[in-house]
Amino acid sequence: MTLRIWFQLAKKLVPIFLTILFIVWLYTYYGAWDYTIKNVPEFFRLIFEHFILVIISMVCAVLAGVTLGTLMTRKSMKKASSVIMAVVNVWQSIPSLGVLALAYGFLPLIGLSGIGMIPALIALFFHAVAPIVRNTYAGIDAVSKDVIEAATGMGMTQRQILFQIEIPNALPVIAGGIRTATAIIVGTAPLAFLIGGGGLGFWIFTGIALVDMGIMMAGAVPVALIAMLFDYCLSLSEKLIISRGVRTFEANIA
């Protein structure tokens, strides 16, 4: 029993230890640590800007994506849902840099600036909303029709069925879409620097321009850590939000 406990503990701690060791080696070997220490105020400013880009665009993408994906499953939207899904699929195929370029070129046509944090937030939002829409639609649409018929026979309204049966059962799939969108946003956010959006992309592209691995690593490694942090927080929130019965059912299917 004790050996099993130690094995479970080692399985959790060894990857963390190896990750920390690898990060320390990267920072030390390429001189990223010295550069970060010399520019601590700028480092925290870039971190703050990166978090602003990720959090605001992510919250907006979740609200819009879940709402649109849910509406697409309603009977009144059945005919339009296939068209919307086709547009979503095409939009998701556009590269990250292409979305930023579209924001830079299109926003001035409607009276908005194409440079700054606002255009970057708009571009990140549109780039991340597609997987959330797809997963929300797929998750709700996959809920057993027998369960819905049973709930209707029990006298539940359409609103009660949606919020008490369909969405709770679709949460694992919706959460998967949100985690995918978060990874997309965190990875794309450095490109926001190219249109004046700020963030850690400033150090990454400065390092590339100067052929300085230290500066580039000082920006790239925190981006990877932020991605892992968000993914870990979302995995914890899944355990809190999704009921154990639904998680067990999904695990058995997998």
C-alpha positions as CSV (number, residue, x, y, z in Angstrom):
1,M,0.0,0.0,0.0
2,T,2.8,2.4,0.9
3,L,4.7,1.6,-2.3
4,R,1.5,2.4,-4.3
5,I,1.2,5.8,-2.6
6,W,4.8,6.6,-3.3
7,F,4.3,5.6,-6.9
8,Q,1.3,7.8,-7.3
9,L,3.1,10.7,-5.7
10,A,6.2,10.2,-7.9
11,K,4.0,10.0,-11.0
12,K,2.7,13.5,-10.2
13,L,5.9,15.1,-8.9
14,V,8.5,13.8,-11.4
15,P,7.0,15.6,-14.5
16,I,6.8,18.8,-12.5
17,F,10.4,18.4,-11.3
18,L,11.6,17.7,-14.8
19,T,9.7,20.7,-16.2
20,I,11.2,23.0,-13.6
21,L,14.7,21.6,-14.3
22,F,14.3,22.1,-18.1
23,I,13.1,25.6,-17.6
24,V,16.0,26.5,-15.3
25,W,18.4,25.0,-17.9
26,L,16.9,27.0,-20.7
27,Y,17.0,30.3,-18.8
28,T,20.6,29.6,-17.7
29,Y,22.0,28.3,-20.9
30,Y,20.7,31.0,-23.2
31,G,21.1,33.9,-20.7
32,A,17.4,34.5,-20.5
33,W,17.6,34.7,-16.7
34,D,20.1,37.6,-16.7
35,Y,18.0,39.5,-19.3
36,T,14.8,39.0,-17.3
37,I,16.5,40.2,-14.0
38,K,17.8,43.4,-15.8
39,N,14.3,44.1,-17.2
40,V,12.0,43.0,-14.3
41,P,9.5,46.0,-14.6
42,E,9.1,45.4,-18.4
43,F,8.8,41.7,-17.8
44,F,5.8,42.2,-15.4
45,R,4.3,44.7,-17.8
46,L,4.4,42.3,-20.7
47,I,3.1,39.5,-18.5
48,F,0.1,41.7,-17.5
49,E,-0.6,42.6,-21.1
50,H,-0.4,38.9,-22.1
51,F,-2.9,38.0,-19.4
52,I,-5.2,40.8,-20.4
53,L,-5.2,39.6,-24.0
54,V,-5.9,36.0,-23.0
55,I,-8.5,36.5,-20.3
56,I,-10.6,39.1,-22.0
57,S,-10.7,37.4,-25.4
58,M,-11.3,34.0,-23.7
59,V,-14.2,35.2,-21.6
60,C,-15.8,36.8,-24.7
61,A,-15.2,33.7,-26.8
62,V,-16.7,31.4,-24.2
63,L,-19.8,33.6,-23.8
64,A,-20.4,34.0,-27.5
65,G,-19.3,30.4,-28.5
66,V,-21.5,28.6,-25.9
67,T,-24.5,30.9,-26.7
68,L,-24.2,30.4,-30.5
69,G,-23.5,26.7,-30.2
70,T,-26.6,26.3,-27.9
71,L,-28.9,28.3,-30.2
72,M,-27.8,26.1,-33.1
73,T,-29.3,23.1,-31.4
74,R,-32.7,24.6,-31.1
75,K,-35.4,23.5,-33.5
76,S,-35.9,27.0,-34.9
77,M,-32.2,27.1,-35.9
78,K,-31.9,23.7,-37.4
79,K,-31.9,24.9,-41.0
80,A,-29.4,27.6,-40.3
81,S,-27.1,25.5,-38.1
82,S,-25.5,23.6,-41.1
83,V,-24.7,27.0,-42.8
84,I,-23.3,28.4,-39.6
85,M,-21.2,25.3,-38.9
86,A,-19.8,25.4,-42.5
87,V,-18.7,29.1,-41.9
88,V,-17.2,28.1,-38.5
89,N,-15.2,25.3,-40.1
90,V,-13.9,27.5,-42.8
91,W,-13.0,30.2,-40.3
92,Q,-11.1,27.8,-38.1
93,S,-8.9,26.8,-41.0
94,I,-7.6,30.4,-41.3
95,P,-4.0,30.6,-39.8
96,S,-3.5,32.8,-36.7
97,L,-1.4,35.3,-38.6
98,G,-4.2,35.5,-41.2
99,V,-6.8,36.4,-38.6
100,L,-4.6,39.2,-37.3
101,A,-4.0,40.5,-40.8
102,L,-7.7,40.5,-41.5
103,A,-8.3,42.5,-38.3
104,Y,-5.5,44.9,-39.3
105,G,-7.0,45.4,-42.8
106,F,-10.7,45.2,-42.1
107,L,-11.2,47.2,-38.9
108,P,-10.2,50.6,-40.5
109,L,-13.0,50.1,-43.1
110,I,-15.6,50.3,-40.3
111,G,-13.9,53.3,-38.6
112,L,-11.8,51.4,-36.0
113,S,-8.0,51.4,-35.7
114,G,-6.2,48.4,-37.0
115,I,-3.3,48.8,-34.5
116,G,-3.4,48.4,-30.7
117,M,-4.8,46.0,-28.1
118,I,-8.4,46.3,-29.1
119,P,-7.8,45.0,-32.7
120,A,-5.7,42.2,-31.1
121,L,-8.5,41.3,-28.7
122,I,-11.0,41.2,-31.6
123,A,-8.7,39.0,-33.7
124,L,-8.0,36.6,-30.8
125,F,-11.8,36.4,-30.0
126,F,-12.7,35.4,-33.6
127,H,-9.8,32.9,-33.8
128,A,-10.9,31.2,-30.5
129,V,-14.6,31.2,-30.8
130,A,-14.8,28.4,-33.5
131,P,-13.8,25.4,-31.5
132,I,-16.2,26.4,-28.7
133,V,-19.1,26.7,-31.1
134,R,-18.3,23.3,-32.6
135,N,-17.9,21.5,-29.3
136,T,-21.0,23.1,-27.8
137,Y,-23.1,22.2,-30.7
138,A,-21.7,18.6,-30.9
139,G,-22.0,18.1,-27.1
140,I,-25.6,19.2,-26.8
141,D,-26.7,17.5,-30.1
142,A,-25.2,14.2,-28.9
143,V,-27.3,14.1,-25.7
144,S,-29.6,11.0,-25.9
145,K,-33.0,11.7,-27.4
146,D,-34.4,9.1,-25.1
147,V,-33.4,11.1,-22.0
148,I,-34.9,14.2,-23.5
149,E,-38.2,12.4,-24.3
150,A,-38.3,11.0,-20.7
151,A,-37.8,14.5,-19.3
152,T,-40.5,15.9,-21.6
153,G,-42.8,13.1,-20.4
154,M,-42.1,14.1,-16.8
155,G,-43.4,17.6,-17.5
156,M,-40.1,19.5,-17.8
157,T,-40.1,22.6,-19.9
158,Q,-37.7,23.1,-22.8
159,R,-35.8,25.6,-20.6
160,Q,-35.5,23.1,-17.8
161,I,-34.4,20.3,-20.2
162,L,-31.7,22.6,-21.6
163,F,-30.2,23.8,-18.3
164,Q,-30.8,20.6,-16.2
165,I,-30.1,17.9,-18.8
166,E,-28.6,18.9,-22.1
167,I,-25.9,21.4,-20.9
168,P,-24.8,19.3,-17.9
169,N,-24.4,16.2,-20.0
170,A,-22.6,18.2,-22.8
171,L,-20.2,19.9,-20.3
172,P,-17.3,17.5,-20.9
173,V,-17.4,18.2,-24.6
174,I,-17.9,21.9,-24.1
175,A,-15.0,22.0,-21.7
176,G,-12.8,20.3,-24.3
177,G,-13.6,23.1,-26.7
178,I,-12.8,25.8,-24.2
179,R,-9.4,24.2,-23.4
180,T,-8.6,24.0,-27.1
181,A,-9.6,27.6,-27.5
182,T,-7.5,28.7,-24.5
183,A,-4.4,26.9,-26.0
184,I,-5.1,28.7,-29.3
185,I,-5.4,32.1,-27.6
186,V,-2.3,31.7,-25.4
187,G,-0.2,30.5,-28.4
188,T,-1.6,33.2,-30.8
189,A,-1.3,36.1,-28.3
190,P,2.4,36.7,-28.9
191,L,1.5,37.5,-32.6
192,A,-0.6,40.4,-31.3
193,F,2.7,42.3,-30.9
194,L,2.8,42.6,-34.7
195,I,-0.3,44.9,-34.7
196,G,0.7,46.7,-31.6
197,G,-1.2,44.6,-29.1
198,G,1.6,44.2,-26.6
199,G,2.4,41.1,-24.6
200,L,5.3,38.7,-24.5
201,G,5.5,38.7,-28.3
202,F,7.6,41.9,-27.9
203,W,10.5,39.9,-26.4
204,I,10.0,36.9,-28.7
205,F,10.1,39.0,-31.9
206,T,12.9,41.3,-30.6
207,G,15.0,38.2,-29.9
208,I,14.3,36.9,-33.4
209,A,15.2,40.2,-35.0
210,L,18.4,40.5,-33.0
211,V,19.2,36.8,-33.3
212,D,19.4,36.7,-29.5
213,M,18.2,33.4,-28.0
214,G,18.3,34.9,-24.5
215,I,15.7,37.6,-25.3
216,M,13.6,35.2,-27.3
217,M,13.6,32.5,-24.5
218,A,12.8,35.2,-21.9
219,G,9.5,35.7,-23.8
220,A,8.8,32.2,-25.1
221,V,9.2,30.2,-21.9
222,P,6.7,32.4,-19.9
223,V,4.2,31.9,-22.8
224,A,4.5,28.1,-22.4
225,L,4.2,28.4,-18.6
226,I,1.0,30.5,-19.0
227,A,-0.4,27.9,-21.4
228,M,0.2,25.1,-18.8
229,L,-1.2,27.3,-16.0
230,F,-4.5,27.9,-17.8
231,D,-4.8,24.3,-18.9
232,Y,-4.2,23.2,-15.3
233,C,-6.8,25.7,-13.9
234,L,-9.3,24.6,-16.5
235,S,-8.8,20.9,-15.6
236,L,-9.4,21.7,-12.0
237,S,-12.6,23.7,-12.8
238,E,-13.8,20.7,-14.9
239,K,-13.7,18.5,-11.8
240,L,-15.6,21.1,-9.8
241,I,-18.3,21.9,-12.4
242,I,-18.8,18.5,-14.1
243,S,-20.6,16.0,-12.0
244,R,-18.8,12.8,-11.1
245,G,-21.4,10.6,-12.8
246,V,-21.0,12.4,-16.2
247,R,-17.2,12.2,-15.9
248,T,-17.4,8.5,-15.2
249,F,-19.8,7.9,-18.1
250,E,-17.5,9.8,-20.5
251,A,-14.4,7.9,-19.2
252,N,-16.2,4.6,-19.8
253,I,-17.1,5.6,-23.4
254,A,-13.5,6.7,-24.0
